Amino acid sequence: MKWIISTLFGAAVTTGGIAYGLYLKQRRGMWSERLTNAIPVNSKWWKDYRQREGELLYVAVGDSTAQGIGASMPGRSYVGQIAKHIREVTGQTLRVTNLAESGSTIRTAYINQLPKLRKLSPDIVTVSIGANNMANFDAEVFEHDLKRLFDGLPSHSIVADLPSFYFLPMEKSVIVANKIVHRLAAEAGFPVVPLYARTKRQGLWGVSTQFAGDLFHPNDRGYKVWASAFIPTIDAVIPTLRTPTPTSDGGSA
């Protein structure tokens, strides 16, 4: 009798596990379609947003996370939260040019985004790129492309290392990639935002509460964690930013 009960229990657990796995697959598929449909919406939102006037210019280089895919609205991406912080701390108006493209790899970033960046004179530049390189990670290609990207960035750029992917095998690739990020950033003189350490610290709580339904893009909570990783480095840069030139009527030019 015990053997029969044990067998039935094991079968129930197995069946339940398979059912849950199918549920997750279906859920991820639904969310992936939903977030894919958000790509042109977010892209247009940022294009419209860049038309605003501002005393300071913040430029973001990156992928879908900079676009805010997974957030309830584009402005709740880490880029939007950084922009809000800069305004609040400086008391100045801010224009944001988000050059990021959903699906961008390091190579497509320097092909598509760098030429646009060279035409601008940003006060702050943030760079968070590389997550899309992890699916077919090749350390030599990653380093070659990242060095080429870093060579084209302004000297005052702020770069982030890759976030934690939490689970193997991609987590192993991220660790190798981040060693390359830190080494090349040190050679270029760029400060590195500790995105990996901040996200890794979230643990299983982060995995279960800080991702959109596709289990890849952050949600509003996740992007808040990302922004918090950037803020100390942003705050260190803010005192060096230009201030408005006073005019004869007491205003600013």
MIDRENTI-760633 format. One record per residue (C-alpha): x, y, z. Coordinates in pm, whole numbers, padded with zeros to 5 digits, always signed. Example, Ala and Ser with C-alpha at 12.3 -4.5 7.8 and 13.67 -1.06 7.14 Angstrom:
2
+01230-00450+00780 +01367-00106+00714 
//
This chain:
253
+00000+00000+00000 +00281+00242+00087 +00442+00170-00248 +00116+00247-00429 +00066+00574-00236 +00426+00677-00303 +00387+00599-00672 +00062+00793-00698 +00213+01089-00511 +00517+01091-00739 +00295+01080-01047 +00086+01368-00914 +00395+01578-00847 +00532+01503-01194 +00201+01586-01359 +00175+01907-01158 +00527+02004-01255 +00458+01946-01623 +00133+02144-01602 +00309+02434-01430 +00585+02427-01689 +00330+02445-01970 +00154+02730-01788 +00480+02926-01760 +00557+02864-02127 +00213+02987-02230 +00238+03286-01997 +00581+03382-02130 +00456+03351-02486 +00161+03579-02415 +00381+03837-02244 +00648+03819-02514 +00385+03907-02774 +00251+04185-02554 +00596+04336-02497 +00689+04300-02863 +00381+04506-02948 +00503+04770-02701 +00832+04826-02886 +00702+05075-03148 +00488+05246-02883 +00784+05303-02651 +01006+05408-02938 +00758+05676-03047 +00717+05792-02687 +01089+05859-02656 +01109+06026-03000 +00833+06263-02896 +00997+06315-02557 +01327+06430-02708 +01153+06731-02861 +01123+06892-02519 +01353+07182-02439 +01606+07155-02157 +01908+07328-02006 +02084+06994-01973 +02101+06703-02217 +02095+06340-02105 +02162+06074-02368 +02104+05702-02315 +02268+05426-02518 +02125+05079-02476 +01861+04820-02562 +01499+04746-02473 +01560+04805-02103 +01654+05168-02172 +01336+05190-02381 +01143+05067-02078 +00999+04748-02223 +00830+04568-01934 +00746+04885-01742 +00389+05012-01710 +00496+05317-01911 +00823+05423-02082 +00895+05695-01829 +00925+05431-01557 +01228+05273-01723 +01560+05330-01550 +01629+05609-01801 +01307+05787-01707 +01380+05753-01337 +01735+05883-01381 +01601+06182-01575 +01352+06259-01297 +01631+06238-01038 +01856+06475-01233 +01579+06734-01257 +01500+06710-00888 +01861+06733-00772 +01979+07006-01011 +01661+07211-01027 +01727+07246-01401 +01522+07148-01700 +01641+06839-01883 +01614+06713-02238 +01643+06337-02286 +01757+06171-02607 +01709+05797-02579 +01909+05637-02859 +01843+05284-02737 +01692+05024-02968 +01503+04715-02859 +01699+04402-02945 +02025+04593-02977 +02354+04411-02923 +02686+04583-02861 +02764+04565-03231 +02435+04718-03345 +02475+04986-03077 +02800+05113-03225 +02665+05080-03579 +02330+05253-03520 +02358+05455-03201 +02714+05591-03198 +02675+05798-03520 +02374+05973-03363 +02559+06026-03035 +02850+06194-03215 +02615+06468-03338 +02514+06559-02983 +02682+06738-02692 +02538+06558-02390 +02598+06656-02030 +02532+06300-01912 +02564+05974-02106 +02461+05636-01969 +02540+05309-02144 +02378+04977-02056 +02417+04717-02328 +02516+04353-02371 +02226+04147-02237 +02127+04050-02591 +02481+03919-02648 +02435+03651-02384 +02221+03411-02589 +02516+03326-02815 +02797+03454-02597 +03147+03459-02741 +03400+03628-02513 +03636+03734-02794 +03358+03884-03004 +03210+04051-02695 +03542+04214-02606 +03615+04323-02964 +03274+04486-03004 +03273+04644-02658 +03616+04800-02711 +03497+04945-03040 +03190+05088-02866 +03391+05231-02578 +03636+05390-02821 +03349+05592-02969 +03194+05714-02644 +03247+06059-02488 +03509+06058-02212 +03249+06139-01944 +03022+05843-02023 +02883+05626-01744 +02868+05254-01825 +02688+04976-01644 +02795+04616-01615 +02542+04347-01706 +02263+04258-01462 +02244+03919-01299 +02068+03651-01502 +02033+03453-01174 +02038+03105-01331 +02285+02896-01528 +02410+02875-01794 +02374+03245-01883 +02484+03357-01538 +02829+03209-01606 +02847+03405-01932 +02746+03726-01755 +03026+03685-01500 +03284+03645-01779 +03134+03938-01973 +03141+04166-01669 +03511+04101-01614 +03562+04231-01967 +03334+04531-01903 +03525+04632-01590 +03866+04588-01751 +03786+04786-02065 +03604+05056-01866 +03907+05098-01641 +04129+05135-01947 +03894+05398-02091 +03846+05578-01760 +03470+05518-01741 +03297+05471-01405 +03107+05142-01388 +02759+05121-01240 +02736+04799-01031 +02417+04672-01193 +02518+04309-01147 +02575+04339-00772 +02254+04536-00721 +02034+04291-00911 +02209+03980-00775 +02137+04104-00425 +01762+04083-00493 +01778+03701-00495 +01463+03493-00535 +01255+03790-00417 +01376+03981-00720 +01315+03690-00955 +00955+03658-00838 +00859+04026-00807 +01081+04241-01030 +01028+04098-01378 +00759+04138-01640 +00569+03830-01749 +00830+03730-02006 +01071+03672-01715 +01340+03871-01898 +01255+04242-01888 +01225+04424-01555 +00888+04558-01441 +00840+04887-01255 +00995+04742-00937 +01286+04600-01132 +01358+04928-01309 +01354+05106-00975 +01632+04872-00864 +01823+04946-01186 +01788+05322-01135 +01909+05293-00776 +02228+05131-00905 +02293+05431-01132 +02204+05710-00888 +02527+05722-00679 +02739+05758-00994 +02496+06014-01139 +02516+06212-00813 +02896+06212-00833 +02874+06366-01182 +02605+06627-01113 +02838+06882-00943 +03040+06900-01267 +02739+06988-01484 +02699+07328-01637 +02466+07574-01467 +02241+07826-01642 +02406+08158-01724 +02223+08443-01541 +02079+08718-01761 +02056+09088-01683 +01688+09053-01582 +01773+08792-01319 +01666+08496-01528 +01886+08243-01697 +02009+08216-02051 
//
